[in-house]
Amino acid sequence: MATVLKAEKRTDLRTSENKSLRRNGQVPAVLYGKTTDSTAVSVHSVGFIKTIREVGRNGIIDLEVEGGKKHQVIAHDVQIDRIKDQILHIDFFAVDMKSEMEAEVSVNLVGEAPGEKDGGVVSNLLFTLTVNALPADIPEEITVDISELNIGDSISVEDVKASGNFEIINEPTETVVTVVTPDIEEEPEEDDEEQEPEVIGEESDDSEGTEDENKSE
């Protein structure tokens, strides 16, 4: 059974009203879907955070809109202000539980790469993978084990061993993670003998001597 999250309809879509909602602990949002008309709503920030903790990032939520019916949705996009640690906006996508859909799933690296102990650097190139699955089968994250990676080794999409009723649809040859040799900056070579800087406009001793001889003639 999906978790219920209550939402209120929004009629005032001005930026100033959105700021007012956030000050009062609510988050502006929009509900939409293939067979669902786009509707501006708002939800309580605390309630949304609790719901996501309960069902997971790609979990199914029963969004109960004020004066309307419940919609089975996922939080398709969540905009966050990292500086203020505040949720700015949420896109709720109404899903058909019997139809497959695409979703972005976070990559979770586990283990310790031997190459890192040898001075290498673990470089995570793909932080999310795109999967195709029924809404109820979308995983919260995909675990990638890096415990056998030495310097120069990598794991591609086709190497990812993930169990579940979903298909990863990224290009098979895309690199998910690799262990690289750290860049070493070479120090510039110093000249054996330091050269004194030339002073622009300074005349040589010979030229001064010649000028004095000309004056005395």
Backbone as CSV, one residue per row, in Angstrom:
resi,resn,N_x,N_y,N_z,CA_x,CA_y,CA_z,C_x,C_y,C_z
1,MET,0.842,-1.201,0.000,0.000,0.000,0.000,0.875,1.247,0.000
2,ALA,0.574,2.186,-0.901,1.366,3.408,-1.015,1.084,4.357,0.148
3,THR,2.056,5.186,0.444,1.925,6.175,1.503,1.140,7.373,0.997
4,VAL,0.233,7.899,1.822,-0.612,9.021,1.422,0.067,10.343,1.776
5,LEU,0.096,11.242,0.820,0.597,12.596,1.027,-0.476,13.570,0.551
6,LYS,-0.895,14.470,1.421,-1.955,15.416,1.078,-1.379,16.641,0.367
7,ALA,-2.148,17.124,-0.607,-1.732,18.291,-1.388,-2.895,19.265,-1.504
8,GLU,-2.568,20.536,-1.589,-3.575,21.587,-1.765,-3.397,22.223,-3.138
9,LYS,-4.508,22.577,-3.780,-4.432,23.212,-5.087,-3.923,24.649,-4.956
10,ARG,-3.185,25.081,-5.986,-2.700,26.461,-6.046,-3.387,27.189,-7.196
11,THR,-3.851,28.398,-6.905,-4.453,29.218,-7.954,-3.598,30.454,-8.238
12,ASP,-2.850,30.896,-7.228,-1.961,32.047,-7.392,-0.567,31.510,-7.708
13,LEU,-0.121,31.700,-8.941,1.146,31.138,-9.391,2.279,32.156,-9.430
14,ARG,2.066,33.315,-8.799,3.105,34.335,-8.797,4.313,33.898,-7.964
15,THR,5.479,34.422,-8.329,6.711,34.098,-7.613,6.618,34.503,-6.150
16,SER,6.002,35.648,-5.891,5.870,36.131,-4.516,5.036,35.168,-3.667
17,GLU,4.014,34.565,-4.282,3.183,33.604,-3.563,3.966,32.327,-3.278
18,ASN,4.796,31.905,-4.221,5.629,30.725,-4.002,6.600,30.939,-2.843
19,LYS,7.171,32.133,-2.774,8.075,32.448,-1.664,7.326,32.432,-0.339
20,SER,6.090,32.926,-0.365,5.268,32.938,0.849,4.957,31.512,1.303
21,LEU,4.666,30.626,0.343,4.405,29.223,0.679,5.614,28.599,1.374
22,ARG,6.794,28.853,0.830,8.015,28.268,1.406,8.268,28.795,2.810
23,ARG,7.997,30.067,3.019,8.179,30.631,4.369,7.253,29.972,5.371
24,ASN,6.109,29.502,4.891,5.125,28.864,5.768,5.267,27.338,5.805
25,GLY,6.407,26.837,5.339,6.675,25.402,5.442,6.056,24.550,4.364
26,GLN,5.605,25.150,3.274,5.030,24.393,2.166,5.928,24.476,0.938
27,VAL,5.720,23.565,0.000,6.525,23.516,-1.217,5.620,23.593,-2.438
28,PRO,5.856,24.554,-3.345,5.106,24.582,-4.600,5.407,23.324,-5.414
29,ALA,4.402,22.797,-6.078,4.590,21.567,-6.850,3.615,21.546,-8.013
30,VAL,3.831,20.580,-8.912,2.907,20.398,-10.022,2.654,18.906,-10.182
31,LEU,1.406,18.565,-10.448,0.994,17.186,-10.712,0.680,17.071,-12.201
32,TYR,1.260,16.048,-12.860,0.984,15.860,-14.285,1.207,14.390,-14.638
33,GLY,0.797,14.008,-15.826,0.968,12.634,-16.288,0.430,12.484,-17.692
34,LYS,0.611,11.300,-18.268,0.163,11.061,-19.636,-1.340,11.216,-19.766
35,THR,-2.074,10.805,-18.757,-3.538,10.916,-18.801,-4.059,11.808,-17.674
36,THR,-3.192,12.634,-17.105,-3.561,13.513,-15.991,-3.286,14.954,-16.361
37,ASP,-4.281,15.788,-16.234,-4.101,17.206,-16.538,-3.128,17.835,-15.548
38,SER,-2.328,18.750,-16.059,-1.365,19.445,-15.204,-2.099,20.299,-14.167
39,THR,-1.742,20.100,-12.901,-2.407,20.816,-11.811,-1.364,21.374,-10.856
40,ALA,-1.454,22.665,-10.560,-0.538,23.293,-9.605,-1.008,22.979,-8.183
41,VAL,-0.117,22.447,-7.369,-0.459,22.077,-5.997,0.672,22.506,-5.069
42,SER,0.472,22.279,-3.782,1.527,22.481,-2.794,1.399,21.397,-1.732
43,VAL,2.548,21.022,-1.145,2.559,20.015,-0.084,3.398,20.540,1.074
44,HIS,3.161,20.002,2.261,3.954,20.398,3.417,5.357,19.801,3.298
45,SER,6.364,20.634,3.511,7.750,20.207,3.355,8.098,19.042,4.271
46,VAL,7.725,19.138,5.537,8.045,18.080,6.500,7.365,16.776,6.113
47,GLY,6.092,16.875,5.696,5.351,15.691,5.295,5.973,15.020,4.086
48,PHE,6.448,15.818,3.136,7.074,15.259,1.943,8.378,14.547,2.297
49,ILE,9.191,15.165,3.141,10.466,14.557,3.542,10.222,13.232,4.252
50,LYS,9.241,13.196,5.147,8.921,11.948,5.856,8.462,10.872,4.878
51,THR,7.689,11.272,3.889,7.177,10.319,2.902,8.311,9.715,2.078
52,ILE,9.242,10.552,1.632,10.370,10.079,0.831,11.253,9.143,1.655
53,ARG,11.422,9.457,2.923,12.213,8.567,3.789,11.545,7.206,3.939
54,GLU,10.230,7.215,3.882,9.485,5.966,4.061,9.449,5.119,2.794
55,VAL,9.182,5.739,1.646,8.990,4.970,0.413,10.236,4.906,-0.457
56,GLY,11.213,5.806,-0.200,12.401,5.851,-1.047,12.266,6.889,-2.150
57,ARG,13.396,7.217,-2.767,13.420,8.294,-3.769,12.510,8.016,-4.960
58,ASN,12.403,6.761,-5.366,11.546,6.414,-6.511,10.301,5.642,-6.093
59,GLY,9.931,5.769,-4.819,8.771,5.040,-4.315,7.445,5.627,-4.781
60,ILE,6.405,4.816,-4.708,5.061,5.241,-5.114,4.374,5.966,-3.969
61,ILE,3.801,7.130,-4.276,3.102,7.957,-3.296,1.652,8.124,-3.732
62,ASP,0.725,8.002,-2.792,-0.671,8.342,-3.058,-0.840,9.832,-2.764
63,LEU,-0.890,10.630,-3.820,-1.043,12.073,-3.652,-2.531,12.400,-3.616
64,GLU,-3.011,12.838,-2.463,-4.430,13.152,-2.280,-4.628,14.649,-2.428
65,VAL,-5.163,15.041,-3.577,-5.344,16.454,-3.874,-6.633,16.961,-3.248
66,GLU,-6.550,18.116,-2.652,-7.708,18.723,-1.988,-8.905,18.808,-2.943
67,GLY,-10.035,18.234,-2.532,-11.253,18.287,-3.333,-11.236,17.374,-4.540
68,GLY,-10.238,16.480,-4.629,-10.159,15.585,-5.777,-9.820,14.172,-5.356
69,LYS,-9.386,13.384,-6.307,-9.078,11.988,-6.022,-7.604,11.793,-5.731
70,LYS,-7.259,10.573,-5.347,-5.860,10.233,-5.117,-5.189,9.863,-6.442
71,HIS,-3.935,10.244,-6.551,-3.147,9.909,-7.728,-1.902,9.155,-7.270
72,GLN,-1.608,8.042,-7.922,-0.377,7.331,-7.625,0.755,7.994,-8.407
73,VAL,1.720,8.535,-7.681,2.755,9.363,-8.304,4.134,8.959,-7.793
74,ILE,5.143,9.433,-8.515,6.511,9.422,-8.007,7.015,10.864,-8.056
75,ALA,7.959,11.188,-7.181,8.564,12.523,-7.190,9.598,12.532,-8.315
76,HIS,9.140,12.925,-9.498,9.985,12.821,-10.692,11.164,13.777,-10.647
77,ASP,10.953,14.968,-10.125,12.032,15.955,-10.035,11.840,16.786,-8.774
78,VAL,12.921,16.938,-8.010,12.884,17.725,-6.779,13.989,18.771,-6.852
79,GLN,13.611,20.043,-6.874,14.590,21.119,-6.915,14.906,21.566,-5.492
80,ILE,16.216,21.632,-5.181,16.650,21.946,-3.819,17.644,23.096,-3.844
81,ASP,17.467,24.034,-2.915,18.446,25.093,-2.701,19.449,24.564,-1.684
82,ARG,20.656,24.194,-2.159,21.642,23.569,-1.286,22.163,24.538,-0.229
83,ILE,22.198,25.809,-0.561,22.709,26.798,0.399,21.749,26.964,1.567
84,LYS,20.460,27.111,1.250,19.457,27.296,2.306,18.924,25.970,2.838
85,ASP,19.313,24.855,2.200,18.809,23.528,2.566,17.278,23.549,2.563
86,GLN,16.742,23.958,1.422,15.295,24.139,1.284,14.812,23.542,-0.031
87,ILE,13.665,22.841,0.015,13.064,22.309,-1.205,12.321,23.438,-1.912
88,LEU,12.651,23.658,-3.180,12.072,24.772,-3.920,10.828,24.374,-4.718
89,HIS,10.855,23.183,-5.313,9.747,22.779,-6.184,9.788,21.269,-6.397
90,ILE,8.611,20.677,-6.605,8.515,19.237,-6.829,7.642,18.973,-8.052
91,ASP,8.094,18.047,-8.901,7.269,17.562,-10.013,6.754,16.180,-9.634
92,PHE,5.441,16.052,-9.496,4.824,14.750,-9.223,4.299,14.176,-10.535
93,PHE,4.806,13.006,-10.914,4.383,12.375,-12.157,3.407,11.246,-11.843
94,ALA,2.189,11.363,-12.363,1.164,10.335,-12.157,1.497,9.122,-13.025
95,VAL,1.601,7.956,-12.394,2.054,6.762,-13.110,0.902,5.789,-13.339
96,ASP,1.091,4.977,-14.376,0.212,3.849,-14.640,0.945,2.618,-14.116
97,MET,0.441,2.006,-13.079,1.135,0.907,-12.413,1.321,-0.303,-13.320
98,LYS,0.594,-0.345,-14.447,0.694,-1.490,-15.352,1.546,-1.192,-16.589
99,SER,2.102,0.005,-16.650,2.913,0.389,-17.812,4.345,0.706,-17.382
100,GLU,5.304,0.215,-18.160,6.700,0.492,-17.847,7.028,1.959,-18.117
101,MET,8.025,2.458,-17.392,8.441,3.843,-17.546,9.943,3.932,-17.293
102,GLU,10.528,5.052,-17.704,11.950,5.293,-17.460,12.118,6.143,-16.205
103,ALA,13.198,5.875,-15.476,13.474,6.642,-14.264,14.975,6.694,-14.022
104,GLU,15.435,7.788,-13.384,16.839,7.932,-13.028,17.053,7.328,-11.638
105,VAL,18.056,6.457,-11.522,18.338,5.777,-10.264,19.773,6.074,-9.842
106,SER,19.963,6.421,-8.573,21.287,6.768,-8.069,22.212,5.559,-8.045
107,VAL,23.503,5.821,-8.335,24.544,4.790,-8.248,25.199,4.880,-6.879
108,ASN,25.294,3.764,-6.189,25.921,3.708,-4.865,27.167,2.834,-4.945
109,LEU,28.352,3.450,-4.800,29.608,2.707,-4.848,29.878,2.072,-3.490
110,VAL,30.204,0.773,-3.486,30.506,0.081,-2.239,31.850,-0.620,-2.371
111,GLY,32.507,-0.830,-1.228,33.801,-1.497,-1.227,34.932,-0.493,-1.304
112,GLU,36.146,-1.011,-1.158,37.345,-0.181,-1.228,38.237,-0.698,-2.341
113,ALA,38.537,0.160,-3.298,39.324,-0.240,-4.456,40.792,-0.401,-4.072
114,PRO,41.426,-1.570,-4.398,42.857,-1.748,-4.130,43.710,-0.666,-4.795
115,GLY,43.260,-0.198,-5.962,44.006,0.838,-6.665,44.092,2.135,-5.891
116,GLU,43.114,2.392,-5.033,43.138,3.609,-4.227,44.245,3.522,-3.171
117,LYS,44.465,2.311,-2.640,45.545,2.121,-1.665,46.915,2.312,-2.317
118,ASP,46.983,2.059,-3.633,48.238,2.209,-4.357,48.443,3.629,-4.874
119,GLY,47.600,4.541,-4.445,47.759,5.938,-4.845,46.828,6.398,-5.940
120,GLY,45.977,5.509,-6.432,45.026,5.898,-7.467,43.847,6.671,-6.910
121,VAL,43.068,7.235,-7.809,41.900,8.032,-7.429,40.654,7.412,-8.056
122,VAL,39.636,7.135,-7.227,38.368,6.601,-7.719,37.576,7.740,-8.367
123,SER,37.262,7.586,-9.632,36.531,8.606,-10.384,35.160,8.066,-10.775
124,ASN,34.128,8.611,-10.161,32.751,8.204,-10.443,32.222,9.060,-11.592
125,LEU,32.032,8.455,-12.755,31.640,9.214,-13.946,30.135,9.264,-14.150
126,LEU,29.419,8.237,-13.686,27.955,8.234,-13.794,27.366,8.152,-12.388
127,PHE,26.679,9.204,-11.985,26.082,9.229,-10.652,24.668,8.653,-10.643
128,THR,24.073,8.544,-11.839,22.758,7.923,-11.968,22.746,7.033,-13.209
129,LEU,21.854,6.045,-13.198,21.617,5.198,-14.358,20.136,5.259,-14.704
130,THR,19.829,5.185,-15.968,18.439,5.218,-16.412,17.929,3.789,-16.541
131,VAL,16.785,3.517,-15.903,16.215,2.177,-15.958,14.824,2.240,-16.583
132,ASN,14.394,1.099,-17.112,13.045,0.948,-17.635,12.374,-0.175,-16.858
133,ALA,11.225,0.135,-16.228,10.569,-0.872,-15.379,9.152,-0.429,-15.056
134,LEU,8.377,-1.349,-14.518,7.087,-0.974,-13.949,7.342,-0.069,-12.749
135,PRO,6.450,0.884,-12.471,6.675,1.819,-11.365,7.025,1.143,-10.042
136,ALA,6.387,0.025,-9.744,6.627,-0.652,-8.468,7.977,-1.356,-8.431
137,ASP,8.614,-1.546,-9.600,9.876,-2.275,-9.670,11.091,-1.355,-9.814
138,ILE,10.879,-0.054,-9.807,12.007,0.877,-9.933,12.808,0.864,-8.629
139,PRO,14.106,0.543,-8.690,14.898,0.477,-7.456,15.215,1.864,-6.915
140,GLU,15.496,1.922,-5.616,15.865,3.197,-5.010,17.291,3.576,-5.385
141,GLU,18.175,2.571,-5.528,19.549,2.803,-5.926,20.100,1.536,-6.577
142,ILE,21.205,1.688,-7.298,21.894,0.551,-7.902,23.291,0.491,-7.304
143,THR,23.629,-0.641,-6.698,24.907,-0.800,-6.019,25.975,-1.294,-7.004
144,VAL,27.130,-0.647,-6.969,28.261,-1.028,-7.817,29.448,-1.318,-6.913
145,ASP,29.965,-2.538,-6.974,31.073,-2.980,-6.129,32.407,-2.630,-6.792
146,ILE,33.237,-1.841,-6.098,34.525,-1.417,-6.663,35.704,-2.103,-5.965
147,SER,35.441,-3.150,-5.195,36.477,-3.776,-4.364,37.530,-4.549,-5.142
148,GLU,37.386,-4.659,-6.479,38.386,-5.366,-7.272,39.064,-4.456,-8.296
149,LEU,38.872,-3.156,-8.157,39.428,-2.226,-9.139,40.850,-1.800,-8.767
150,ASN,41.788,-2.061,-9.672,43.158,-1.566,-9.537,43.316,-0.317,-10.397
151,ILE,44.471,0.317,-10.326,44.711,1.507,-11.130,44.590,1.149,-12.612
152,GLY,43.788,1.904,-13.322,43.554,1.659,-14.738,42.320,0.818,-15.019
153,ASP,41.755,0.195,-13.994,40.549,-0.611,-14.172,39.301,0.268,-14.167
154,SER,38.228,-0.235,-14.750,36.969,0.511,-14.775,35.794,-0.462,-14.841
155,ILE,34.620,0.053,-14.538,33.374,-0.703,-14.641,32.450,0.040,-15.597
156,SER,32.025,-0.651,-16.634,31.093,-0.074,-17.598,29.667,-0.487,-17.248
157,VAL,28.712,0.112,-17.943,27.296,-0.200,-17.707,27.046,-1.689,-17.900
158,GLU,27.669,-2.277,-18.919,27.451,-3.694,-19.198,28.039,-4.599,-18.120
159,ASP,28.920,-4.055,-17.267,29.525,-4.841,-16.189,28.721,-4.797,-14.893
160,VAL,27.755,-3.883,-14.824,26.983,-3.707,-13.592,26.095,-4.924,-13.347
161,LYS,26.251,-5.522,-12.185,25.458,-6.701,-11.827,24.348,-6.261,-10.868
162,ALA,23.200,-5.984,-11.429,22.067,-5.514,-10.622,20.918,-6.496,-10.745
163,SER,20.347,-6.845,-9.612,19.217,-7.783,-9.614,17.910,-7.020,-9.441
164,GLY,16.881,-7.473,-10.112,15.573,-6.829,-10.016,14.849,-6.886,-11.342
165,ASN,13.592,-6.508,-11.324,12.771,-6.535,-12.535,12.840,-5.191,-13.263
166,PHE,14.041,-4.864,-13.713,14.231,-3.613,-14.453,15.377,-3.792,-15.431
167,GLU,15.438,-2.891,-16.407,16.492,-2.926,-17.426,17.232,-1.599,-17.431
168,ILE,18.554,-1.665,-17.360,19.362,-0.449,-17.468,19.500,-0.123,-18.953
169,ILE,19.137,1.084,-19.355,19.091,1.412,-20.778,20.180,2.395,-21.210
170,ASN,21.148,2.669,-20.337,22.305,3.455,-20.773,23.091,2.667,-21.817
171,GLU,23.961,3.357,-22.551,24.828,2.677,-23.513,25.725,1.692,-22.763
172,PRO,25.808,0.442,-23.205,26.576,-0.578,-22.485,28.033,-0.212,-22.258
173,THR,28.609,0.580,-23.186,30.038,0.892,-23.087,30.330,2.128,-22.229
174,GLU,29.295,2.795,-21.727,29.528,3.956,-20.873,30.239,3.534,-19.592
175,THR,31.231,4.317,-19.181,31.988,4.010,-17.970,31.266,4.569,-16.753
176,VAL,31.035,3.717,-15.779,30.377,4.130,-14.542,31.399,4.653,-13.545
177,VAL,32.501,3.905,-13.366,33.529,4.289,-12.401,34.868,3.738,-12.872
178,THR,35.934,4.453,-12.571,37.276,4.016,-12.930,38.252,4.467,-11.860
179,VAL,39.425,3.830,-11.845,40.489,4.240,-10.925,41.635,4.774,-11.774
180,VAL,41.973,6.038,-11.580,42.970,6.691,-12.421,44.193,7.068,-11.606
181,THR,45.300,7.264,-12.309,46.531,7.734,-11.673,46.402,9.224,-11.412
182,PRO,46.747,9.691,-10.208,46.608,11.116,-9.928,47.545,11.942,-10.797
183,ASP,47.123,13.129,-11.200,47.968,14.021,-11.996,49.084,14.565,-11.119
184,ILE,50.301,14.516,-11.630,51.456,15.060,-10.901,51.969,16.264,-11.665
185,GLU,51.945,17.407,-11.008,52.397,18.628,-11.657,53.918,18.693,-11.631
186,GLU,54.510,18.909,-12.808,55.956,19.031,-12.883,56.379,20.449,-12.543
187,GLU,57.435,20.557,-11.689,57.939,21.872,-11.319,58.763,22.430,-12.467
188,PRO,58.631,23.715,-12.754,59.409,24.307,-13.855,60.896,24.247,-13.564
189,GLU,61.696,23.969,-14.628,63.140,23.902,-14.454,63.710,25.302,-14.270
190,GLU,64.691,25.409,-13.343,65.327,26.689,-13.077,66.627,26.773,-13.869
191,ASP,66.941,27.957,-14.384,68.199,28.156,-15.110,69.366,28.024,-14.156
192,ASP,70.501,27.498,-14.655,71.682,27.336,-13.815,72.189,28.680,-13.319
193,GLU,72.154,29.658,-14.202,72.628,30.980,-13.815,71.467,31.963,-13.893
194,GLU,71.341,32.752,-12.844,70.280,33.755,-12.824,70.700,34.929,-13.691
195,GLN,69.809,35.325,-14.562,70.093,36.462,-15.412,69.485,37.717,-14.817
196,GLU,70.286,38.787,-14.803,69.780,40.042,-14.274,68.801,40.640,-15.269
197,PRO,67.707,41.169,-14.783,66.727,41.761,-15.700,67.269,42.994,-16.382
198,GLU,66.906,43.115,-17.632,67.341,44.284,-18.393,66.430,45.458,-18.096
199,VAL,67.050,46.604,-17.787,66.269,47.798,-17.466,66.030,48.568,-18.741
200,ILE,64.774,48.695,-19.101,64.424,49.378,-20.349,64.729,50.859,-20.215
201,GLY,65.432,51.386,-21.221,65.717,52.814,-21.227,67.046,53.178,-20.609
202,GLU,67.736,52.193,-19.980,69.025,52.483,-19.347,70.119,52.389,-20.392
203,GLU,70.950,53.408,-20.510,72.011,53.418,-21.505,73.240,52.731,-20.955
204,SER,74.028,52.138,-21.830,75.238,51.450,-21.422,76.318,52.441,-21.060
205,ASP,77.350,51.996,-20.346,78.460,52.861,-19.952,79.181,53.408,-21.168
206,ASP,79.324,52.589,-22.248,80.026,53.017,-23.451,79.328,54.184,-24.103
207,SER,77.972,54.115,-24.166,77.235,55.199,-24.813,77.361,56.476,-24.038
208,GLU,77.415,56.375,-22.674,77.566,57.564,-21.836,78.924,58.188,-22.069
209,GLY,79.943,57.305,-22.207,81.290,57.824,-22.416,81.399,58.532,-23.741
210,THR,80.801,58.005,-24.750,80.837,58.616,-26.077,80.166,59.963,-26.066
211,GLU,79.046,60.054,-25.325,78.308,61.339,-25.261,79.154,62.396,-24.588
212,ASP,79.912,62.015,-23.516,80.747,62.988,-22.809,81.873,63.475,-23.720
213,GLU,82.467,62.573,-24.544,83.544,62.974,-25.460,83.019,63.946,-26.485
214,ASN,81.814,63.716,-26.986,81.242,64.627,-27.992,81.044,66.007,-27.432
215,LYS,80.666,66.079,-26.137,80.429,67.376,-25.491,81.737,68.168,-25.328
216,SER,82.851,67.385,-25.073,84.104,68.060,-24.800,84.779,68.572,-26.064
217,GLU,84.337,68.050,-27.220,84.962,68.506,-28.474,84.502,69.903,-28.853
